[in-house]
Amino acid sequence: MGITNLSLFFVASIALILAPGPDSLYVLARGLGQGRRAGIIAALGSSSGLLAHTTLAALGLAVLLQTSEIAYTGVRVGGALYLIYLGIRALLSRERLAIGAASSQFSPQRMYLQGLLTNVLNPKVALFFIAFLPQFVDPHTPSFALSMLTLGLVFATLTVCYLTVVGLLSGALGRALLSRLRIARAIRWVSGAALIGLGLRLLIPERR
């Protein structure tokens, strides 16, 4: 397979996954706002986005995000605006936050797609994969792309396990708190503000 130092890859992956980031904060916000089922589905969506980034990195397409400022800026702004849009929708909602399947507004397909797009439209994740995965693959192996895909799948599996736990815990907390209307409103505002904050953070250009 051409994969080198697999144990080091596991250690590095777990350390990176446990560090707070946009995916974990997004899943936490969804779990708090709409219950544990929404948190789990958001976790699955976000983790699925990692597979897309892995595929792009393995095929060499993600290099475009490193070499083209226009491409990088376009994807970054698109992802940021999408997060801000979700946050504004949460802030403007006048309905009581829904819990799990009890909500008539809850759509598992839509929730999954939101989590997927939140991850796919984050160019920093693409840049991370193209910088991180090749360190554990022998560049001279003929199965370089397959090795990259394998490591990406492992990373995505570890991520979905962690994010599922986040979704479960946040959903349980949300279920206990949302019985009070004032707390429900506060959680809605916190969730919306968190999504907007993540979007604004992506809009801030960084030195690359």
N, C-alpha and C positions, 0 to 999 in steps of 0.2 A: 504493500500500500504506500510505502514511502513516508509513513508517519513516524516522527522521531520524538522521543521523550514524552510519551503519552501521560505518564504520571504527573509531570510538570504542567501539562496542558490542563489536566483536571484541577489541580490546585489553583492555577491562575484563573481558570474559568469560574470556579466557585467564588473566589475572592472578588472578581469583577461583577458577578451576578448579585452578590450580597450587597454591593455598594449601591446606595440609593440613586435611582436614575429615572428618566421619563416614564419607562414602562411600569416600574413598580409604583410610582406615584399615580399613574393613570389608573392602574388596576385598583389601587387603594381608594381613589376617588370614586370609581364606579361601584366598588363594593359597599362603601359607606352610603353612597347616594341611592343605590337601587337594589341592594341586597347581595347575598353571597352568590346567587346564581349569575347575576350580572358580573360580579367580580371574577368568577371562574371563566365565563365566556370571554371577557376582556383579556384574561390571561392567555387563553388559547389563541385569540386573535393576534395579540402582540407577539407571542412566541412563533406563530406561523410566519410573521413578517421576517423573522430571522432567517427562515429558509430561503426567502426571496433574496435577501442580501447575500447569503452564502452562495446561491446560484450565480448571482451577478459577479461576485468576487472570483468564483472558480472559473468563470468564462472570460474574465478579464474586462468585463464591461464597466465595473465600478471604478476602473482607472480613470474614466472620463470625469468623475467627480473630483479627482485630484488635479487633473491637468486643465480642466475647463472651468474658469471662474463663473462663466454664465450658467453652465449646467449645475454647478454646486449651489449658486445663489438661487436658481430657480427651484430646485428641490427643497432647499432649506426654507425659503419663503413660503412655498406651497404647504409644507408640513406645519410650519408655525401658524399660518392663517387657519388651517384646519383645526388645530388645537384651540385657537382663540374662538373660532366659531362654536365649537362644542361648549366652551366655557360660557360664552354669552348666552347660549341657549339655556344652559343650566340656571344662570342668574335671572333670566327673564321668565322662567317657568313659574306659573302661579299655582300649579298643582302640588299637592303633597307628594313628597318623594315616595316612589313605589318600592315595594319589597318583593323581589323574586317574581314568581309566577302570578302573584296577586294583582299585578299591574296590567291593565288592558293595553297600555302603551308600550309594554315591553316586547321587543322583537329580538329573539336570539340571533337571527341572521344579521340584523342591523348592528347589534352590539358587537358581534364577532368582526364585522367589516370595519367598524370604527377602530377597534383595537389593532386590526391588521394595517389599516391606513396610517394610524398614528406611528407605527413602527416603520413601515415601508417609506413614508415620506420624511424620515429623519436621516439626512445625509451623513450625520456623524456616525450612525450605526454602520453604514456602508463603508465609510473610511476606517472605522474600527476593524471591521472584518478583513479588509484588504491589507491592513497593517498587522493584525494579530494572528490570523490563521496561518499565513505562510511561514511564520517562525517555527512551526511544528511540522512542516512538510519538507521533505528532501526536494530541493528545486531540480534535481537531476532525474527524479523518478518519472517514468513515462506515464504514470497514473496520477499526475499532480492534481488534475481537476477532481478526480474521484476521491483523492485523499482530502482535499479541501471540503468537498461535500460531506464526507464522513465526519470530519471534525465539526462542521457547522451543524450537522444533525445532532451530534452529542451535546454541543453547546445549547441548542434549542431545547433538547430534552431536559437538561438541567434547569434551564430557564423556566420552562412550563411547570416543572415541579415546584420551584420556588414561588412563582407568581400565583399558582393555584392556592398555595398556603396563604399568601397575602390576601387573595380574594376571599378565601374561607373565613379568615379571622376578621377582616374588615366588614364582611357581610354580617357576621354574627354580632359585631359591635353595632352596626347600623340597625339591625333588627331590634336590639334592646333600646336604642336611643330614640328611634323614630316614632315611638308611641307618644311622644310629647311634641306638640306642634311647633313650639319655639325652637326646640332642639333640631327638629326636622328642617326648619328654615335656615338655621345656622349651618347645618351640614351641607345644605344645597349651596349656600353662599361660599363655604369653604371649598367645596368640590369645584364650583365654577371658577373661583379665584385661582385655584391650583392649576386648572387647565389653561386659563389665560396666562398665568405666570410662566408655565412651561413654553407656551407659544411665544411669548415675548422674549424669553431667554434664547430661543432658537433664532429670533430675529436679530439679536445682537451679534454683529460680526466678530469673529475671533481671529487672532493671528495664527495662520496655519503654517 
